[in-house]
Amino acid sequence: MNNSILFTHKELIEKSKLGDRKMQYKLYSLYVDAMFNVSIRIVKIKEDAEDIIQDSFTDAFRHLETFKYQSTFGSWLKRIVVNKSINYLKVKRIPLTAIEEHDYWISEPEEIEDNPLDISKIKDAINKLPHGYQTIINLYLIEGYDHNEIGDILEISVSTSKSQYHRAKKKLVELIS
């Protein structure tokens, strides 16, 4: 990764590590909206996402000394937000749709017509998916996690992540069509 990307906001981060509240607020201001969007896509409830964001920033600032510029600050913070959002769902016992390993078969990719789609139609269709499917779609397509990372985050196998994704994608295509 480009070093200039890794060191984005380095001065703000270093001063925040020293406890400078003004710099912490500037960092917060830079990232709060993006992190809220990450959380709301997972938990779906505005107030819960707001609470998760506050907890995430509190933890991030409390453990800022562990941030070593091995990734961007945004990526590091996003991982905290995603984990807290997923843990919130686990506490509320909102399950992923569980399937058995042997239920999953990879098929050839489906041909999808190249029609321009209305983004609001796609968002509406995602919101109509079962919650577990929404979680997988959001983590894979929107947040950009791979199936290994999703497996770690959700404490499921990689094959379960893949099967959930393929089933969610198939259902999403049905809803959009």
VMD Tcl script that builds the backbone (N, CA, C; Angstrom):
set m [mol new atoms 531]
animate dup $m
set s [atomselect $m all]
$s set {name element resname resid chain x y z} {
  {N N MET 1 A 0.854 -1.181 0.000}
  {CA C MET 1 A 0.000 0.000 0.000}
  {C C MET 1 A 0.897 1.240 0.000}
  {N N ASN 2 A 0.460 2.251 -0.667}
  {CA C ASN 2 A 1.189 3.502 -0.761}
  {C C ASN 2 A 1.375 4.105 0.637}
  {N N ASN 3 A 2.625 4.450 0.967}
  {CA C ASN 3 A 2.911 4.993 2.303}
  {C C ASN 3 A 2.151 6.276 2.600}
  {N N SER 4 A 1.934 7.116 1.580}
  {CA C SER 4 A 1.211 8.361 1.846}
  {C C SER 4 A -0.229 8.073 2.265}
  {N N ILE 5 A -0.795 6.967 1.764}
  {CA C ILE 5 A -2.142 6.590 2.181}
  {C C ILE 5 A -2.116 6.087 3.624}
  {N N LEU 6 A -1.108 5.260 3.939}
  {CA C LEU 6 A -1.007 4.727 5.297}
  {C C LEU 6 A -0.830 5.832 6.331}
  {N N PHE 7 A -0.146 6.896 5.958}
  {CA C PHE 7 A 0.152 7.969 6.907}
  {C C PHE 7 A -0.812 9.143 6.806}
  {N N THR 8 A -1.966 8.935 6.172}
  {CA C THR 8 A -2.989 9.969 6.116}
  {C C THR 8 A -3.394 10.348 7.538}
  {N N HIS 9 A -3.423 11.608 7.808}
  {CA C HIS 9 A -3.807 12.142 9.126}
  {C C HIS 9 A -2.836 11.743 10.234}
  {N N LYS 10 A -1.586 11.467 9.872}
  {CA C LYS 10 A -0.617 11.000 10.869}
  {C C LYS 10 A -0.469 12.001 12.016}
  {N N GLU 11 A -0.386 13.277 11.695}
  {CA C GLU 11 A -0.218 14.277 12.756}
  {C C GLU 11 A -1.409 14.252 13.722}
  {N N LEU 12 A -2.636 14.168 13.164}
  {CA C LEU 12 A -3.823 14.087 14.018}
  {C C LEU 12 A -3.781 12.835 14.900}
  {N N ILE 13 A -3.369 11.730 14.304}
  {CA C ILE 13 A -3.323 10.467 15.037}
  {C C ILE 13 A -2.289 10.528 16.158}
  {N N GLU 14 A -1.102 11.019 15.824}
  {CA C GLU 14 A -0.035 11.078 16.842}
  {C C GLU 14 A -0.403 12.011 17.990}
  {N N LYS 15 A -0.997 13.152 17.690}
  {CA C LYS 15 A -1.420 14.062 18.760}
  {C C LYS 15 A -2.571 13.453 19.564}
  {N N SER 16 A -3.440 12.709 18.867}
  {CA C SER 16 A -4.537 12.029 19.563}
  {C C SER 16 A -4.003 10.964 20.500}
  {N N LYS 17 A -2.930 10.274 20.082}
  {CA C LYS 17 A -2.304 9.263 20.942}
  {C C LYS 17 A -1.819 9.891 22.246}
  {N N LEU 18 A -1.428 11.167 22.181}
  {CA C LEU 18 A -0.934 11.878 23.365}
  {C C LEU 18 A -2.073 12.440 24.219}
  {N N GLY 19 A -3.319 12.208 23.784}
  {CA C GLY 19 A -4.470 12.639 24.571}
  {C C GLY 19 A -5.014 14.002 24.204}
  {N N ASP 20 A -4.589 14.579 23.088}
  {CA C ASP 20 A -5.072 15.893 22.659}
  {C C ASP 20 A -6.537 15.765 22.220}
  {N N ARG 21 A -7.439 16.265 23.040}
  {CA C ARG 21 A -8.883 16.140 22.793}
  {C C ARG 21 A -9.329 16.856 21.516}
  {N N LYS 22 A -8.713 17.982 21.202}
  {CA C LYS 22 A -9.088 18.694 19.973}
  {C C LYS 22 A -8.746 17.865 18.740}
  {N N MET 23 A -7.594 17.205 18.766}
  {CA C MET 23 A -7.186 16.372 17.634}
  {C C MET 23 A -8.067 15.117 17.545}
  {N N GLN 24 A -8.434 14.592 18.719}
  {CA C GLN 24 A -9.334 13.438 18.730}
  {C C GLN 24 A -10.684 13.836 18.123}
  {N N TYR 25 A -11.156 15.014 18.446}
  {CA C TYR 25 A -12.423 15.479 17.886}
  {C C TYR 25 A -12.314 15.663 16.369}
  {N N LYS 26 A -11.170 16.163 15.909}
  {CA C LYS 26 A -10.981 16.319 14.457}
  {C C LYS 26 A -11.002 14.953 13.769}
  {N N LEU 27 A -10.325 13.978 14.360}
  {CA C LEU 27 A -10.355 12.616 13.800}
  {C C LEU 27 A -11.784 12.079 13.796}
  {N N TYR 28 A -12.461 12.262 14.901}
  {CA C TYR 28 A -13.855 11.840 15.020}
  {C C TYR 28 A -14.692 12.473 13.905}
  {N N SER 29 A -14.531 13.771 13.719}
  {CA C SER 29 A -15.305 14.493 12.701}
  {C C SER 29 A -15.024 13.982 11.294}
  {N N LEU 30 A -13.795 13.603 11.039}
  {CA C LEU 30 A -13.421 13.098 9.718}
  {C C LEU 30 A -14.057 11.744 9.408}
  {N N TYR 31 A -14.245 10.919 10.426}
  {CA C TYR 31 A -14.649 9.532 10.198}
  {C C TYR 31 A -16.050 9.159 10.679}
  {N N VAL 32 A -16.698 9.980 11.476}
  {CA C VAL 32 A -17.955 9.575 12.103}
  {C C VAL 32 A -19.038 9.233 11.084}
  {N N ASP 33 A -19.196 10.008 10.029}
  {CA C ASP 33 A -20.269 9.739 9.069}
  {C C ASP 33 A -20.046 8.425 8.330}
  {N N ALA 34 A -18.829 8.198 7.878}
  {CA C ALA 34 A -18.523 6.959 7.163}
  {C C ALA 34 A -18.721 5.748 8.072}
  {N N MET 35 A -18.297 5.859 9.323}
  {CA C MET 35 A -18.416 4.740 10.253}
  {C C MET 35 A -19.877 4.492 10.635}
  {N N PHE 36 A -20.656 5.557 10.733}
  {CA C PHE 36 A -22.090 5.392 10.981}
  {C C PHE 36 A -22.722 4.610 9.840}
  {N N ASN 37 A -22.361 4.956 8.607}
  {CA C ASN 37 A -22.908 4.248 7.443}
  {C C ASN 37 A -22.546 2.769 7.464}
  {N N VAL 38 A -21.335 2.453 7.910}
  {CA C VAL 38 A -20.922 1.050 8.024}
  {C C VAL 38 A -21.815 0.338 9.038}
  {N N SER 39 A -21.983 0.922 10.198}
  {CA C SER 39 A -22.752 0.283 11.266}
  {C C SER 39 A -24.234 0.166 10.923}
  {N N ILE 40 A -24.824 1.200 10.372}
  {CA C ILE 40 A -26.265 1.175 10.088}
  {C C ILE 40 A -26.596 0.109 9.041}
  {N N ARG 41 A -25.668 -0.145 8.113}
  {CA C ARG 41 A -25.901 -1.203 7.128}
  {C C ARG 41 A -25.940 -2.573 7.792}
  {N N ILE 42 A -25.293 -2.706 8.929}
  {CA C ILE 42 A -25.257 -3.996 9.616}
  {C C ILE 42 A -26.394 -4.120 10.628}
  {N N VAL 43 A -26.577 -3.119 11.483}
  {CA C VAL 43 A -27.558 -3.242 12.575}
  {C C VAL 43 A -28.946 -2.725 12.227}
  {N N LYS 44 A -29.058 -1.876 11.240}
  {CA C LYS 44 A -30.336 -1.389 10.706}
  {C C LYS 44 A -31.106 -0.399 11.568}
  {N N ILE 45 A -30.695 -0.183 12.788}
  {CA C ILE 45 A -31.439 0.713 13.686}
  {C C ILE 45 A -30.552 1.901 14.019}
  {N N LYS 46 A -31.042 3.100 13.682}
  {CA C LYS 46 A -30.257 4.329 13.804}
  {C C LYS 46 A -29.681 4.514 15.208}
  {N N GLU 47 A -30.512 4.380 16.205}
  {CA C GLU 47 A -30.055 4.614 17.582}
  {C C GLU 47 A -28.991 3.604 17.998}
  {N N ASP 48 A -29.169 2.355 17.585}
  {CA C ASP 48 A -28.178 1.326 17.909}
  {C C ASP 48 A -26.857 1.616 17.200}
  {N N ALA 49 A -26.940 2.018 15.946}
  {CA C ALA 49 A -25.726 2.354 15.195}
  {C C ALA 49 A -25.012 3.540 15.851}
  {N N GLU 50 A -25.764 4.523 16.305}
  {CA C GLU 50 A -25.159 5.673 16.982}
  {C C GLU 50 A -24.419 5.234 18.247}
  {N N ASP 51 A -25.044 4.352 19.017}
  {CA C ASP 51 A -24.388 3.839 20.230}
  {C C ASP 51 A -23.116 3.071 19.885}
  {N N ILE 52 A -23.186 2.254 18.863}
  {CA C ILE 52 A -22.037 1.455 18.433}
  {C C ILE 52 A -20.895 2.366 18.002}
  {N N ILE 53 A -21.223 3.431 17.292}
  {CA C ILE 53 A -20.196 4.374 16.828}
  {C C ILE 53 A -19.521 5.036 18.026}
  {N N GLN 54 A -20.294 5.458 19.001}
  {CA C GLN 54 A -19.705 6.087 20.186}
  {C C GLN 54 A -18.782 5.108 20.911}
  {N N ASP 55 A -19.244 3.861 21.076}
  {CA C ASP 55 A -18.410 2.841 21.719}
  {C C ASP 55 A -17.149 2.567 20.898}
  {N N SER 56 A -17.298 2.550 19.590}
  {CA C SER 56 A -16.160 2.272 18.705}
  {C C SER 56 A -15.103 3.354 18.810}
  {N N PHE 57 A -15.526 4.606 18.787}
  {CA C PHE 57 A -14.554 5.697 18.911}
  {C C PHE 57 A -13.915 5.713 20.303}
  {N N THR 58 A -14.701 5.448 21.320}
  {CA C THR 58 A -14.143 5.393 22.673}
  {C C THR 58 A -13.057 4.325 22.751}
  {N N ASP 59 A -13.363 3.137 22.236}
  {CA C ASP 59 A -12.368 2.060 22.227}
  {C C ASP 59 A -11.166 2.413 21.364}
  {N N ALA 60 A -11.428 2.998 20.208}
  {CA C ALA 60 A -10.330 3.362 19.304}
  {C C ALA 60 A -9.381 4.347 19.986}
  {N N PHE 61 A -9.914 5.373 20.617}
  {CA C PHE 61 A -9.052 6.357 21.275}
  {C C PHE 61 A -8.363 5.757 22.504}
  {N N ARG 62 A -9.050 4.859 23.200}
  {CA C ARG 62 A -8.462 4.210 24.363}
  {C C ARG 62 A -7.291 3.307 23.952}
  {N N HIS 63 A -7.364 2.719 22.762}
  {CA C HIS 63 A -6.341 1.773 22.296}
  {C C HIS 63 A -5.556 2.307 21.108}
  {N N LEU 64 A -5.526 3.608 20.959}
  {CA C LEU 64 A -4.866 4.232 19.810}
  {C C LEU 64 A -3.378 3.900 19.737}
  {N N GLU 65 A -2.758 3.646 20.889}
  {CA C GLU 65 A -1.328 3.311 20.871}
  {C C GLU 65 A -1.064 2.003 20.133}
  {N N THR 66 A -2.090 1.165 19.942}
  {CA C THR 66 A -1.898 -0.096 19.210}
  {C C THR 66 A -1.941 0.108 17.699}
  {N N PHE 67 A -2.377 1.282 17.266}
  {CA C PHE 67 A -2.405 1.571 15.826}
  {C C PHE 67 A -0.981 1.867 15.356}
  {N N LYS 68 A -0.472 1.023 14.462}
  {CA C LYS 68 A 0.934 1.098 14.042}
  {C C LYS 68 A 1.113 1.406 12.554}
  {N N TYR 69 A 0.092 1.944 11.896}
  {CA C TYR 69 A 0.176 2.324 10.474}
  {C C TYR 69 A 0.432 1.131 9.560}
  {N N GLN 70 A -0.052 -0.045 9.954}
  {CA C GLN 70 A 0.044 -1.203 9.069}
  {C C GLN 70 A -1.111 -1.212 8.081}
  {N N SER 71 A -2.091 -0.393 8.338}
  {CA C SER 71 A -3.221 -0.160 7.440}
  {C C SER 71 A -3.567 1.311 7.592}
  {N N THR 72 A -4.568 1.766 6.871}
  {CA C THR 72 A -4.998 3.145 7.067}
  {C C THR 72 A -5.761 3.234 8.389}
  {N N PHE 73 A -5.825 4.412 8.946}
  {CA C PHE 73 A -6.595 4.605 10.170}
  {C C PHE 73 A -8.056 4.253 9.922}
  {N N GLY 74 A -8.580 4.664 8.755}
  {CA C GLY 74 A -9.968 4.361 8.416}
  {C C GLY 74 A -10.250 2.870 8.391}
  {N N SER 75 A -9.331 2.081 7.839}
  {CA C SER 75 A -9.501 0.623 7.802}
  {C C SER 75 A -9.475 0.039 9.203}
  {N N TRP 76 A -8.557 0.533 10.017}
  {CA C TRP 76 A -8.430 0.061 11.399}
  {C C TRP 76 A -9.714 0.361 12.171}
  {N N LEU 77 A -10.204 1.589 12.034}
  {CA C LEU 77 A -11.421 2.005 12.728}
  {C C LEU 77 A -12.636 1.240 12.203}
  {N N LYS 78 A -12.691 1.037 10.902}
  {CA C LYS 78 A -13.808 0.313 10.295}
  {C C LYS 78 A -13.885 -1.108 10.836}
  {N N ARG 79 A -12.738 -1.737 11.033}
  {CA C ARG 79 A -12.718 -3.091 11.590}
  {C C ARG 79 A -13.316 -3.089 12.994}
  {N N ILE 80 A -13.019 -2.075 13.780}
  {CA C ILE 80 A -13.591 -1.953 15.125}
  {C C ILE 80 A -15.109 -1.812 15.025}
  {N N VAL 81 A -15.572 -0.946 14.131}
  {CA C VAL 81 A -17.009 -0.698 13.970}
  {C C VAL 81 A -17.728 -1.966 13.503}
  {N N VAL 82 A -17.163 -2.647 12.528}
  {CA C VAL 82 A -17.789 -3.877 12.033}
  {C C VAL 82 A -17.857 -4.915 13.142}
  {N N ASN 83 A -16.772 -5.104 13.862}
  {CA C ASN 83 A -16.773 -6.090 14.942}
  {C C ASN 83 A -17.785 -5.742 16.024}
  {N N LYS 84 A -17.849 -4.478 16.406}
  {CA C LYS 84 A -18.818 -4.068 17.426}
  {C C LYS 84 A -20.255 -4.248 16.924}
  {N N SER 85 A -20.488 -3.957 15.646}
  {CA C SER 85 A -21.825 -4.121 15.067}
  {C C SER 85 A -22.226 -5.594 15.037}
  {N N ILE 86 A -21.308 -6.443 14.624}
  {CA C ILE 86 A -21.584 -7.886 14.586}
  {C C ILE 86 A -21.790 -8.419 16.000}
  {N N ASN 87 A -20.961 -7.998 16.935}
  {CA C ASN 87 A -21.126 -8.434 18.328}
  {C C ASN 87 A -22.472 -7.984 18.892}
  {N N TYR 88 A -22.910 -6.801 18.506}
  {CA C TYR 88 A -24.217 -6.306 18.927}
  {C C TYR 88 A -25.317 -7.258 18.441}
  {N N LEU 89 A -25.216 -7.665 17.172}
  {CA C LEU 89 A -26.217 -8.587 16.630}
  {C C LEU 89 A -26.175 -9.929 17.363}
  {N N LYS 90 A -24.985 -10.372 17.713}
  {CA C LYS 90 A -24.864 -11.643 18.445}
  {C C LYS 90 A -25.521 -11.535 19.813}
  {N N VAL 91 A -25.310 -10.414 20.488}
  {CA C VAL 91 A -25.912 -10.215 21.807}
  {C C VAL 91 A -27.437 -10.179 21.690}
  {N N LYS 92 A -27.925 -9.556 20.644}
  {CA C LYS 92 A -29.377 -9.503 20.437}
  {C C LYS 92 A -29.904 -10.807 19.861}
  {N N ARG 93 A -28.964 -11.721 19.561}
  {CA C ARG 93 A -29.298 -13.032 19.008}
  {C C ARG 93 A -30.043 -12.936 17.680}
  {N N ILE 94 A -29.547 -12.078 16.814}
  {CA C ILE 94 A -30.081 -11.999 15.461}
  {C C ILE 94 A -29.185 -12.897 14.614}
  {N N PRO 95 A -29.667 -14.098 14.308}
  {CA C PRO 95 A -28.784 -15.086 13.685}
  {C C PRO 95 A -28.624 -14.898 12.188}
  {N N LEU 96 A -27.508 -15.419 11.706}
  {CA C LEU 96 A -27.361 -15.605 10.270}
  {C C LEU 96 A -28.174 -16.835 9.923}
  {N N THR 97 A -28.614 -16.946 8.699}
  {CA C THR 97 A -29.324 -18.131 8.273}
  {C C THR 97 A -28.324 -19.262 8.187}
  {N N ALA 98 A -28.445 -20.229 9.079}
  {CA C ALA 98 A -27.471 -21.316 9.124}
  {C C ALA 98 A -27.817 -22.370 8.080}
  {N N ILE 99 A -26.797 -22.943 7.478}
  {CA C ILE 99 A -26.982 -24.040 6.535}
  {C C ILE 99 A -25.922 -25.075 6.808}
  {N N GLU 100 A -26.163 -26.274 6.379}
  {CA C GLU 100 A -25.183 -27.342 6.518}
  {C C GLU 100 A -24.166 -27.224 5.403}
  {N N GLU 101 A -22.946 -27.636 5.677}
  {CA C GLU 101 A -21.854 -27.565 4.698}
  {C C GLU 101 A -22.224 -28.284 3.408}
  {N N HIS 102 A -22.872 -29.447 3.508}
  {CA C HIS 102 A -23.154 -30.248 2.319}
  {C C HIS 102 A -24.301 -29.700 1.475}
  {N N ASP 103 A -24.987 -28.685 1.938}
  {CA C ASP 103 A -26.068 -28.077 1.164}
  {C C ASP 103 A -25.560 -27.156 0.066}
  {N N TYR 104 A -24.297 -26.924 0.023}
  {CA C TYR 104 A -23.760 -25.888 -0.843}
  {C C TYR 104 A -23.028 -26.485 -2.035}
  {N N TRP 105 A -23.433 -26.082 -3.212}
  {CA C TRP 105 A -22.746 -26.489 -4.439}
  {C C TRP 105 A -22.493 -25.242 -5.268}
  {N N ILE 106 A -21.279 -25.105 -5.735}
  {CA C ILE 106 A -20.960 -23.955 -6.581}
  {C C ILE 106 A -21.444 -24.258 -7.983}
  {N N SER 107 A -22.166 -23.329 -8.559}
  {CA C SER 107 A -22.630 -23.497 -9.932}
  {C C SER 107 A -21.940 -22.466 -10.805}
  {N N GLU 108 A -22.164 -22.589 -12.070}
  {CA C GLU 108 A -21.584 -21.632 -13.005}
  {C C GLU 108 A -22.184 -20.252 -12.733}
  {N N PRO 109 A -21.401 -19.208 -12.949}
  {CA C PRO 109 A -21.941 -17.860 -12.748}
  {C C PRO 109 A -23.157 -17.623 -13.647}
  {N N GLU 110 A -24.137 -16.975 -13.076}
  {CA C GLU 110 A -25.338 -16.686 -13.842}
  {C C GLU 110 A -25.107 -15.472 -14.724}
  {N N GLU 111 A -25.693 -15.524 -15.904}
  {CA C GLU 111 A -25.627 -14.375 -16.798}
  {C C GLU 111 A -26.677 -13.364 -16.346}
  {N N ILE 112 A -26.256 -12.170 -16.141}
  {CA C ILE 112 A -27.176 -11.106 -15.738}
  {C C ILE 112 A -27.177 -10.069 -16.843}
  {N N GLU 113 A -28.374 -9.701 -17.260}
  {CA C GLU 113 A -28.480 -8.697 -18.314}
  {C C GLU 113 A -27.804 -7.412 -17.875}
  {N N ASP 114 A -27.243 -6.716 -18.829}
  {CA C ASP 114 A -26.522 -5.487 -18.536}
  {C C ASP 114 A -27.477 -4.301 -18.591}
  {N N ASN 115 A -28.425 -4.286 -17.645}
  {CA C ASN 115 A -29.373 -3.181 -17.563}
  {C C ASN 115 A -28.923 -2.224 -16.481}
  {N N PRO 116 A -29.020 -0.944 -16.746}
  {CA C PRO 116 A -28.717 -0.021 -15.659}
  {C C PRO 116 A -29.787 -0.172 -14.574}
  {N N LEU 117 A -29.356 -0.295 -13.320}
  {CA C LEU 117 A -30.298 -0.486 -12.223}
  {C C LEU 117 A -30.380 0.766 -11.371}
  {N N ASP 118 A -31.540 0.986 -10.879}
  {CA C ASP 118 A -31.776 2.102 -9.980}
  {C C ASP 118 A -31.229 1.722 -8.598}
  {N N ILE 119 A -30.331 2.533 -8.070}
  {CA C ILE 119 A -29.692 2.224 -6.788}
  {C C ILE 119 A -30.712 2.084 -5.667}
  {N N SER 120 A -31.772 2.861 -5.707}
  {CA C SER 120 A -32.795 2.757 -4.656}
  {C C SER 120 A -33.508 1.413 -4.739}
  {N N LYS 121 A -33.673 0.881 -5.949}
  {CA C LYS 121 A -34.284 -0.436 -6.114}
  {C C LYS 121 A -33.378 -1.518 -5.517}
  {N N ILE 122 A -32.074 -1.368 -5.692}
  {CA C ILE 122 A -31.118 -2.326 -5.132}
  {C C ILE 122 A -31.135 -2.243 -3.606}
  {N N LYS 123 A -31.109 -1.013 -3.059}
  {CA C LYS 123 A -31.152 -0.848 -1.603}
  {C C LYS 123 A -32.426 -1.442 -1.019}
  {N N ASP 124 A -33.558 -1.186 -1.678}
  {CA C ASP 124 A -34.826 -1.743 -1.206}
  {C C ASP 124 A -34.782 -3.268 -1.218}
  {N N ALA 125 A -34.216 -3.827 -2.286}
  {CA C ALA 125 A -34.123 -5.289 -2.386}
  {C C ALA 125 A -33.218 -5.859 -1.289}
  {N N ILE 126 A -32.093 -5.197 -1.018}
  {CA C ILE 126 A -31.200 -5.655 0.062}
  {C C ILE 126 A -31.947 -5.638 1.395}
  {N N ASN 127 A -32.734 -4.593 1.627}
  {CA C ASN 127 A -33.486 -4.493 2.881}
  {C C ASN 127 A -34.574 -5.542 3.013}
  {N N LYS 128 A -34.987 -6.150 1.900}
  {CA C LYS 128 A -36.005 -7.206 1.931}
  {C C LYS 128 A -35.400 -8.587 2.171}
  {N N LEU 129 A -34.074 -8.677 2.080}
  {CA C LEU 129 A -33.408 -9.963 2.318}
  {C C LEU 129 A -33.491 -10.332 3.790}
  {N N PRO 130 A -33.443 -11.641 4.106}
  {CA C PRO 130 A -33.319 -12.031 5.516}
  {C C PRO 130 A -32.075 -11.373 6.116}
  {N N HIS 131 A -32.103 -11.114 7.400}
  {CA C HIS 131 A -31.036 -10.333 8.032}
  {C C HIS 131 A -29.650 -10.938 7.824}
  {N N GLY 132 A -29.548 -12.250 7.914}
  {CA C GLY 132 A -28.260 -12.904 7.709}
  {C C GLY 132 A -27.714 -12.663 6.310}
  {N N TYR 133 A -28.600 -12.720 5.319}
  {CA C TYR 133 A -28.184 -12.449 3.941}
  {C C TYR 133 A -27.733 -10.991 3.799}
  {N N GLN 134 A -28.470 -10.089 4.441}
  {CA C GLN 134 A -28.093 -8.669 4.398}
  {C C GLN 134 A -26.685 -8.479 4.956}
  {N N THR 135 A -26.397 -9.151 6.049}
  {CA C THR 135 A -25.086 -9.016 6.681}
  {C C THR 135 A -23.986 -9.457 5.728}
  {N N ILE 136 A -24.164 -10.619 5.112}
  {CA C ILE 136 A -23.152 -11.135 4.179}
  {C C ILE 136 A -22.998 -10.203 2.985}
  {N N ILE 137 A -24.094 -9.767 2.396}
  {CA C ILE 137 A -24.041 -8.856 1.236}
  {C C ILE 137 A -23.322 -7.573 1.618}
  {N N ASN 138 A -23.664 -7.008 2.765}
  {CA C ASN 138 A -23.028 -5.763 3.197}
  {C C ASN 138 A -21.533 -5.944 3.436}
  {N N LEU 139 A -21.157 -7.011 4.118}
  {CA C LEU 139 A -19.739 -7.225 4.406}
  {C C LEU 139 A -18.940 -7.514 3.134}
  {N N TYR 140 A -19.499 -8.302 2.233}
  {CA C TYR 140 A -18.757 -8.709 1.040}
  {C C TYR 140 A -18.785 -7.630 -0.051}
  {N N LEU 141 A -19.981 -7.221 -0.457}
  {CA C LEU 141 A -20.101 -6.285 -1.582}
  {C C LEU 141 A -19.836 -4.837 -1.204}
  {N N ILE 142 A -20.335 -4.419 -0.070}
  {CA C ILE 142 A -20.266 -2.995 0.268}
  {C C ILE 142 A -19.005 -2.670 1.070}
  {N N GLU 143 A -18.699 -3.493 2.073}
  {CA C GLU 143 A -17.531 -3.215 2.906}
  {C C GLU 143 A -16.246 -3.785 2.331}
  {N N GLY 144 A -16.353 -4.746 1.414}
  {CA C GLY 144 A -15.174 -5.254 0.723}
  {C C GLY 144 A -14.390 -6.327 1.456}
  {N N TYR 145 A -14.995 -6.970 2.440}
  {CA C TYR 145 A -14.304 -8.061 3.124}
  {C C TYR 145 A -14.334 -9.308 2.255}
  {N N ASP 146 A -13.292 -10.140 2.341}
  {CA C ASP 146 A -13.318 -11.412 1.612}
  {C C ASP 146 A -13.947 -12.471 2.518}
  {N N HIS 147 A -14.160 -13.669 1.961}
  {CA C HIS 147 A -14.870 -14.702 2.714}
  {C C HIS 147 A -14.080 -15.196 3.929}
  {N N ASN 148 A -12.763 -15.166 3.856}
  {CA C ASN 148 A -11.962 -15.538 5.036}
  {C C ASN 148 A -12.212 -14.550 6.175}
  {N N GLU 149 A -12.195 -13.253 5.842}
  {CA C GLU 149 A -12.430 -12.224 6.860}
  {C C GLU 149 A -13.854 -12.314 7.412}
  {N N ILE 150 A -14.817 -12.535 6.529}
  {CA C ILE 150 A -16.210 -12.647 6.966}
  {C C ILE 150 A -16.358 -13.843 7.900}
  {N N GLY 151 A -15.712 -14.946 7.538}
  {CA C GLY 151 A -15.748 -16.131 8.399}
  {C C GLY 151 A -15.216 -15.831 9.789}
  {N N ASP 152 A -14.098 -15.094 9.843}
  {CA C ASP 152 A -13.521 -14.721 11.138}
  {C C ASP 152 A -14.452 -13.796 11.918}
  {N N ILE 153 A -14.988 -12.794 11.249}
  {CA C ILE 153 A -15.845 -11.808 11.911}
  {C C ILE 153 A -17.114 -12.460 12.457}
  {N N LEU 154 A -17.741 -13.304 11.639}
  {CA C LEU 154 A -19.026 -13.894 12.021}
  {C C LEU 154 A -18.886 -15.245 12.714}
  {N N GLU 155 A -17.624 -15.710 12.820}
  {CA C GLU 155 A -17.350 -17.009 13.428}
  {C C GLU 155 A -18.104 -18.128 12.718}
  {N N ILE 156 A -17.984 -18.121 11.387}
  {CA C ILE 156 A -18.549 -19.168 10.539}
  {C C ILE 156 A -17.443 -19.652 9.617}
  {N N SER 157 A -17.662 -20.778 8.955}
  {CA C SER 157 A -16.641 -21.290 8.040}
  {C C SER 157 A -16.629 -20.463 6.759}
  {N N VAL 158 A -15.529 -20.547 6.038}
  {CA C VAL 158 A -15.408 -19.841 4.769}
  {C C VAL 158 A -16.467 -20.359 3.794}
  {N N SER 159 A -16.677 -21.670 3.774}
  {CA C SER 159 A -17.672 -22.222 2.849}
  {C C SER 159 A -19.089 -21.756 3.201}
  {N N THR 160 A -19.380 -21.590 4.485}
  {CA C THR 160 A -20.686 -21.059 4.879}
  {C C THR 160 A -20.825 -19.614 4.424}
  {N N SER 161 A -19.755 -18.841 4.562}
  {CA C SER 161 A -19.784 -17.459 4.084}
  {C C SER 161 A -20.057 -17.423 2.585}
  {N N LYS 162 A -19.359 -18.264 1.848}
  {CA C LYS 162 A -19.542 -18.303 0.386}
  {C C LYS 162 A -20.950 -18.737 0.017}
  {N N SER 163 A -21.445 -19.761 0.686}
  {CA C SER 163 A -22.782 -20.243 0.345}
  {C C SER 163 A -23.843 -19.203 0.694}
  {N N GLN 164 A -23.681 -18.550 1.847}
  {CA C GLN 164 A -24.615 -17.498 2.234}
  {C C GLN 164 A -24.597 -16.365 1.205}
  {N N TYR 165 A -23.390 -16.012 0.767}
  {CA C TYR 165 A -23.264 -14.952 -0.227}
  {C C TYR 165 A -23.965 -15.346 -1.526}
  {N N HIS 166 A -23.710 -16.553 -2.009}
  {CA C HIS 166 A -24.321 -16.981 -3.277}
  {C C HIS 166 A -25.841 -17.059 -3.171}
  {N N ARG 167 A -26.333 -17.551 -2.043}
  {CA C ARG 167 A -27.780 -17.597 -1.848}
  {C C ARG 167 A -28.360 -16.189 -1.738}
  {N N ALA 168 A -27.666 -15.316 -1.026}
  {CA C ALA 168 A -28.132 -13.935 -0.883}
  {C C ALA 168 A -28.144 -13.234 -2.238}
  {N N LYS 169 A -27.093 -13.460 -3.018}
  {CA C LYS 169 A -27.009 -12.837 -4.347}
  {C C LYS 169 A -28.143 -13.335 -5.243}
  {N N LYS 170 A -28.398 -14.642 -5.191}
  {CA C LYS 170 A -29.479 -15.219 -6.002}
  {C C LYS 170 A -30.826 -14.616 -5.595}
  {N N LYS 171 A -31.061 -14.519 -4.294}
  {CA C LYS 171 A -32.304 -13.945 -3.795}
  {C C LYS 171 A -32.417 -12.465 -4.171}
  {N N LEU 172 A -31.295 -11.760 -4.106}
  {CA C LEU 172 A -31.260 -10.343 -4.473}
  {C C LEU 172 A -31.614 -10.154 -5.942}
  {N N VAL 173 A -31.067 -10.992 -6.808}
  {CA C VAL 173 A -31.385 -10.924 -8.239}
  {C C VAL 173 A -32.875 -11.177 -8.466}
  {N N GLU 174 A -33.443 -12.148 -7.722}
  {CA C GLU 174 A -34.892 -12.416 -7.824}
  {C C GLU 174 A -35.700 -11.193 -7.427}
  {N N LEU 175 A -35.299 -10.549 -6.344}
  {CA C LEU 175 A -36.033 -9.383 -5.847}
  {C C LEU 175 A -35.932 -8.191 -6.798}
  {N N ILE 176 A -34.809 -8.071 -7.455}
  {CA C ILE 176 A -34.602 -6.927 -8.351}
  {C C ILE 176 A -35.310 -7.145 -9.685}
  {N N SER 177 A -35.384 -8.389 -10.111}
  {CA C SER 177 A -35.982 -8.711 -11.418}
  {C C SER 177 A -37.461 -8.436 -11.474}
}
mol reanalyze $m
mol bondsrecalc $m
mol representation Tube
mol addrep $m
